């Protein structure tokens, strides 16, 4: 049976070469987050149970490893919205389907070169590498995001890059033909060459581009408003053998969404993130977007807290600029753009917000 091999290397040619070697040997690969401390790395390896680990010092066996199935290509660790680690198993067929559908939508040709500068332990960074390998597109891999190195790569011929919103703000977007944006919600002033994507680790990368599904991807919104996805790039199962797919092959994303009048998909957010205050539905990201335009707000996250009178109250966690805002100022600012019930009823000034490596706010950690 094929082995699962953990690649514990920084992004770069050595990582790509190790990935290709293991694939050629019929093994699946688990990329290891290079920022994990030793204890967390050990917990990841214990949970995912690779049979081998590739490190700078060589390739070493692990006694507690578990085999994978023939055809498996990747196991990608994801914390999901709860923080509980899972391993998403993606087959070679799924990886290839994702690579081809993405490349066709972006009209990738022989003049293009991909730049991978996001963490390779996350599907947003890893999928850049895999789609370049599948489609035989030239590839440059960095060991992390650095704005100056990204600019240099563009000057040297990179035309395509995958970024998150925080990284986009630090570069000149005109350097690239196409920028694929994932992770958190894209900025409202998104440049024309930046494509907003929607997808999960379970879908192997983004499967909806600027609100429109890739070829081969089916999207259904059920009676409760949940977004369901189906397509050839979805996971086979989780590492523990369980599956999030129903009997008809649909992935229930846990996200609530709707179809816009022009036929595009709009994702409102995670079902569990919805704040219901006084009977009104409030989406945190809409309030965050309003608050972010206040001059006293450098970063912001919004969540709901139990409230005896309202059921839930809107709470804002704000990383302030040099002049911290008051709650009254923020409430007034929000009511200029949204109904008054969306205004925060409580304010916490903080030094930083809990985020994933791709910049997504970890709402379950707010206030902890």
N, C-alpha and C positions, 0 to 999 in steps of 0.2 A: 504493500500500500504506500501511496505517496506520504512524505513527511511534511510537517509544518516547520518552516525555518524562519526564525526571528532574525531580522537584519537590524543590528544595533550599530548603525553607522550614520554619520552626518550626511546631509544631502550633498551630492556631487557625483563625479564619474564612478567612484568606487561603489557607491550605493547602486547605481544603475547596472554596473557590471555584475554585482552580486545577485541582483534581481534576475537578470538574464540567465546567469548560470543555474540558479535554482529552478527557474522555469524550464530550461532545457533538460534538467534532470528529472522533470515531472513533479517537482515539489511546489507547494504553496508557500507564500511569503507573508510574514507578519512584520510590518515596519514598526520600529520602537521609537517612541518620542524621546528625542535627545535631551529634552529639558527635565525629564523626570529624575527626581532624586533616587538614590540607590534603593531605598525601601519601596518606593512606589514602582520602580522598574521591576523589582523582584516580585511584587504582588501581581503586576501585569503578566509576567512570564508564568507565574503559578496558575493564574486564571486561564490564560490562553493555551498553556501546555504545548509549546513547540518542542520538537525533538532535537533541534539544533539551534545554536545561536552563532551568528556571524558577527564578530567584533573586529576591532583594529588588530587584535593579536592573533586572529585566525578564526577557524570554525570549530566550535566545541559542542559535544553532545550534552543532552539533558536527560536524566533518567526517568522523569515523569511525563515525557512527551506522549501525545496522542496523535495517531495518524489522521490524515484527511482523506477525502474521497477523490478518485481519479477525475480530472477535469477542474479541480479547485485551483484558483490562481492566487487569491488574496484572502487574508483575514485582517480586517481593519477594526481596531478597537474604537468603540464609541461609548461615551457616557450617557448619551441621550439627554433627556430633560431631568432625570432623577439623580444622576451622578453614579448610578450603578453600572459598572463596566460590562460591556457586551462585546462579543467578537462577531462582526458581520462577515459571512463567508460569501465571496464572489467568485464565480467560475470564470474560466477563460472565455467562454461564450458570452457571458454577461459583460466582461471587460471589453471584448471586441465590439459588442453591440453598442455600448456606450461611446466608445471611441469613434466608431463610424458615424453614428447619428449626430454626435457633436461636430465632427469634422465637416459633415455635409451641411449642417446648418450654418457653420461659420465660413463655408466655402474655402477651406484650407487647401492650398495648392503647393506646388514645388518651390514657390518663392517664399514660403513661410518658415519660421523657426519658432518653436515654443520655448518660453522661459518658465521654469518652475522655481518659485522662490517662497512658497508657502510650506509649512511643515509637512513632510512626507508621511508622517504618521496619521495624517488626516486625509480623507478622500479628496478634499479640494486641492491639495498639493500633489498627492500621489496620482490622481487621475490625469494630471498633465503629463507625467512621465509615461504612464501606461498607454495613453492615447497616441503619444509620439512614437512609442515602440510599435504599437499595432499598425499604425498608418505609415510607418517609416518616414516620419517627419523629423527634420533636424531638431535637436534638443539641447538646451543649456540648463544646468541644474545648480542652484545656489544652496548653501546650507542655512538659509534664512533670508528674511527680507532686509535689505539695505538699500535705501533710495539711490545712493550714488552708484552702487553696483548694478541696480536695475537700469539706470540711465546708461551706464556703460554697455550693458548687454544690448540695449536697443540700438545704440550707436554701432555696435558690432553686427547687427543684422536681425536681432530678435524682433518678431512682428506680433506675436501673440503671447498674452500673459494672463494668468489667473490671480486675482487679488481680492482682498476684502476692503471694506469701505475705508478703514483707518489707513491702510497702505495707499489707496487711491489718492487720498488727500496729500500725500507726501511726494508725488511724482507729477511730471507733466504728462497728462493722458495722450497728448498728440504724438508721443514717442512711438506708440503702437498702433497697428492697424485695428486690432480688436483687443479689448480688455474684458475678460469674463469675471463677473462679480458674484461672489458667493458669501456665505457666512451670514452676517447681519443684514438688515434691510438697507438697500442702497440709498445714497443721499438724494435729496430732492433735486439738486443741481447736477445730476449725473450727466457726464459728457455723452455725446451721441455715439461714440465708438465703444462705450461701456455697456455690456449686456447684462441685465439682472437675471440671475438664474435661481431656480427653486429646485431643491432636491434634498436627499438625505443620504447618510452613509449607506443605508439599505438600498438606495437606487444607484449606487456606484458613482455618483456625481450629479450635477444638475440635469434634470429631465424636462424642465419647462423653461424656455428662454424668452424673456420679455413677455411673459404671460401666455406663450403659445407652446404646446407640447412638441417635443422632438418627434420625428417620424418614428412610428412604431410604439409610441407611448400613449396609453389611454388614461384619461382623467375623468373621474366621476365624483360628483358631490352628492352625498346621500341626504336623506330627509332631515338629518340632524345638522347638516352643513359641514360634515367632515370631508376632507379631501382624500379620495382613494386613488391609488396609482397602480397601473399594471403595464408590464412591458418586458422585453427580453433582457434588459440590463439589471433587473432586480436580483437581490440576494438569493442564494439557495436556501440558507438557514442561518441561525446563529451558531456559534462555536459549541454551545452546549446541546445542539441538536434540535432545539425548539425553533419554531417559525412564526413570524408575525403575519404571514399570508393566510387569507381565508381559503376555503375550498375552491373558490373560483379564481384564485391567484391574485386577488386584490390585496395591496398593502394599505392598511388603515393607518394613515400618517399621524393622527392625533391633532392635525392642524385643521382649523376651520377656514373656509374660503367661499368664494362666490364667483360667478361668471359676470364680467362687465358687459355692457351693451355692445361693445365692439368684438365680443367673443374671446377676450383674453381672461385668463385666470387671475384673480386677486386673492392672495392669502392673507387673512386677517391676523392670524397668529395661533399659538398653541391653545388648545381647548382649555387647559388648566391655567393659562395666563389671563383669561378673560375676567375682568373685574365687574361684578354686579353690585352696584351701589344704589340703594333706593329704587330698585327695580329697573335701573338703566344699565345697558351693556356698554362697557368702556374698554377699549383695546389699549393696552399700555403703549404700544408703538406709536399710535396717533398722538397721545399725550406727550411722549418723549420727543416726537418731531416738533411739536409746538414749543416745548420748553427749551429745546436745543437752540432755538433762534434768539433766546434772551442773552444779552451781552454778559450777564453774570454767570452763565452756565458754560463750563468747559465740556463736561460729560454729564449724562443723566440716565437714570433707570427708574422705571415706574412699576409699582406692584400694588397689590391689594392686601390690606390687613383687616382682620375681623373688627367689626364695629357694632355695638349694641343697638344703635339707632338705625344705621343705614345698611346693615348686613355686612358690607365691606366699605372701607374708605380708601381713597386713592392716596398713595404715599409716594413721594419723590425722593430719591437718593441722588444728590447733586455733588459733583466735583466742581467747585467754584473757580472762577477766574480771580483776578486780583481783588475784585470788588464783589464779595459774596452777596447773593440776592436774599431777600426776605421772602417768607411764605406769601405775604400779601402781594408783593410785586409779581411773584410767579403766578398766583391765582389770577391776577388782573391780566397778565400776559396771555395766559391760556384762553381766557374768555374772549379775547379778541379774535381767536381762531376757531374755537370749539365751544359747544354748549357748556354752560356754567357747571353742570354736574361732572364734567371731566376734570375740573380744576383740582389740584392736590389739596388734601385737608391736613397733610402733615409733611414736614420737610426734614430731611437729614442731610447735613453737610458732611461729606466724606472725602478722604484723600484719594481713593481709587474705587473702581467698580469691579466686582467679580466677573471675569470674562473667560471664555474658552480661548484656545490658541488662535482661533480664527476670528476673534473679536465679538462673538455672540455673548450677550448678557446672560449670566447664569442666575435666573430669577430665584431659583430655589435657595441660593446663597445670600440673597439680599437681607441685610439686617442681622447676619450671623457673624 
